Amino acid sequence: MLWVGTSWKMNGTRAFAREYAHELAEAGISSADGVQPFVIPSFTAIDAVADILDGSDVIVGAQNAHWENSGAWTGEVSMLQAKDAGATIIEMGHSERRQYFGETDQTVNAKVKAALAHDLIPLVCFGESAEVFESDKSIDFIVGQIDAALEGVEDTSRVLLAYEPIWAIGENGRPPRREDLVAAFDVLNERYGSRVEAILYGGSVNFDNNQELLGIPGVGGLFIGRSAWTGKGYLTNLRLAAQTLQ
């Protein structure tokens, strides 16, 4: 099964979210073709998107959640609250959360455990900077992030891993070349492939490189940004991914 999803980051109103979700619902997406779709909207739209997609094969997620069930954590949302809103997947460890909001390997680990405790799917993001990549230290860096995130977790079979090298993500990211990723996915697949649900790639994914990226051994799906920020764009990415399985 290939997992193909998108996170909208801090974009879109509830009206946008409803229109997007209706487009997916009307498309009749089915995971029977071997592709598991998922969409991660902003918190304000999770319930609306989940309601519209209820009964479909599209899984809805949240972009973050706290590891505590409740308490004096002003501005935070718990795993239980995210689940109550309709989220099944919880994104964590994204480089933007690490850079701007103090996310650490230790808090990611706490979130993995909390998500699993609430029968949610942790989507653990990891990736190295351009400086680390250019210094040929990528493997040690990303393995360190993953091992820290999974420390003390006995059953990791429901965990999704998303390799998002910082040098490849965002508006100014550099689209990766196949040779940039092969060595990393060889190691990732060897170390974690049999232990987790899937290992995804994210970073400058578009219609032109979708299928090439999925052709890299060990890539079990895609976590897509801008090219999936419209319903039409996301559906195109799903169609391209499904074609790789035919």
N, C-alpha and C positions, 0 to 999 in steps of 0.2 A: 504494500500500500504506500503510495506517495502522498505526503501531506503538503498541501499547497494553501498558503494563507497570506493575509495581509493585515498590517496594523496601520490605522489611520493617523497615529500620533495625535497632536492637538489640532485636528482639522475637522471641519464639518459641523453643521447644526443638526438638530433633531430632524428637521425637514429633509436635509441632505441624507441623513441616515435612513429615514423611512423610504425615501425614493430608491436608494441603493439596495436596501433589503428587499423591497418589492420586486426590483429587477431580478435579483437572484431567485426569489421565490417563484416568479413567473417562468424562469428559465428551466425549472424542474431539475435542478442539479442532483445527480445521483452518485454516490460513492461506489456504485456497482462497477464503474469503469476502472476502478483501481486508484482513484484519486480522492483523498479525504479533504474537503474544503473547510477552511475556518476563516473567520473574520473577527478582528479585534477593534471595535470602535472606541470612541471616547466614553468615559464613564457615564456622561449624561445621556448617552444613546443606547447603552447596553440593553435596557429593558425593552425599548421600542424595537430594536433589531431582533432581539430574542423572541419577542412576541410574533413578529412577522414571519420569522424563519422557523417557528415552532412546527414540528412535524416534518421538516426538511432534513436533508443530510448535512447541512451547513452547521458547524459548531461555532458558537459565539464565545469570545474571550474578553478578558480585561487586561489593560496595559500594565497594571501594578496592583498589589494588595499587600496589606501588612501581615506580619506573622502572628500577631496577637489576636485573640478572638474578639476582644473588646477592651475598652479602657480609655484613659486620658491621653489619646494620641490625636490631637486636634489636626484636622485636615486629612487624616488618613482614612482608608476604607479597608475593612477586614476581609479575609477570605470568605467568611460566612456571608457578609453583606454583598460581596461580588457575586457569589453563587446565588444568593437570593434575587439579585437583579437579572440573572439569566446566564452568567458566565460559567463556562466549563473549563476553559483554558486560562491560565494566569501567566502572563509574560513577566519575566524578571531578569535582572542583570544586564539590561540594555546599556550600551556605552553612554548614552545620553543620561540615563539615570545614575550611572557611576560618576560621570563627569560633573553634573550639575546638582545632583541631589544626594550625594553621599552614599550611594549604594556600594557595598563592599562584598567581597567573597563570603564573609561571615553572614551578612544579612540575606544574601541570596540563598545560602544554605538553610537559614531559618525559614525562609519563604518556601523553599522546596518541601521541607518537612511539614509546614503548615498546610500547604496546598494538598499534599497527599493525604493528610489527616482528614481533610474535608472532601475526599474523593474528587479532587480537581486535578487537572493535568498541568504540571509545571512546564513552561516553555522557557528554558534556560538559554539566554543569549550570552555569547562570549566572542571575543575577538581582540586582535592586537592593533596597535598603532602603526603608522607608516614607519616610524623609527625602529620599532621592534622588527617589523617585516624586513626592512632593508638591512638589518643587522643579522639576518638569518637566525633569529631566535624565536620565531613564531611558534614552533611546535612546543617548546618548553613552556612558553607563556600560556598558550590556550589549554594545554593539558593541565597546567597548574590551576587555571580558573575552573575547569570542569571538576577536577578532583576535589577542590575546595567546596564547590557547590553540592557535590554528592556525598560529602563526608558524613558518615554515620547513617546513611540512608540504606536500609537493608534491601528493599525491593525498588529498583529503579526502572522497572519494566514499563511504567506509564509515562516516564519522563521524555519530553521532546528536547533535543539540543538544537540550537540554531547558531551556526558559525557565521558571524557578521564582522568581518575584518573592518576596522574603523576606516582604513584607507579606501574602502570600496563603498561606504554607505553615505547617504545624504546627497544633497544637490550637487556638491562638488566632488563626490566620490569618483574614483577611477574604476571603470568597468574591469572586472578581473579577466585575466587570460587563463586558459585551461591550465597552463603550467604553473600558475600562481597557486592553484588549489589542489592539484593532484596529490602532492606529498602530504599535505595536511589531512586530506580525507583518507589517505591510506592509513595514517596513524589513528585518526579518529574512529574509523571503521574497525580497525584491529582491536583497539582498546575498549570501545564502547558499543560497537554495532550490535552485539548480541545481548547487551544489558539494558538498552533503552528502546523506546517505541520507534524512534526514527532520528536521524541526524539531518537537519535541513541546512541549506545555504541561503544567506540573505546579503544583499549588497549590490546595487546597480543591476538588478534583474529586470530584463525587458523582453519584448517579443522576439528580438533578434537572438538573444543568448539563452532564452528559457530552456530550449531542448538540449543545447550544448552543455549547459550546467547540469542538467539531469542525467546526461550521459557520462558524467564523471563517476567512476566506481566509488560507492559509499555514500553518495548524495541521495538521501531518501525523501527529498522534497524541497520546496522553496518557501522562503518567507519574504514577501514582496512589498516594496514600497510604492513609489510614484506610479508605476505602470499598472497598478491595481487600484488606484484611488478613484476610479469610476467603475460603475457596475460593468460596463462594456469591457473595460480594460481587464478587470479581474476575470470575467468569463472567458476572454481571449486567452489569458494565461492558463486557466484551467483546461481549455480545449487543447492548447499546445502540449501541456503536460500529459494529458491523456493519450495523445498521439504517440508519445514515446513508449507506451506500453502495448501498442498494437503490433 
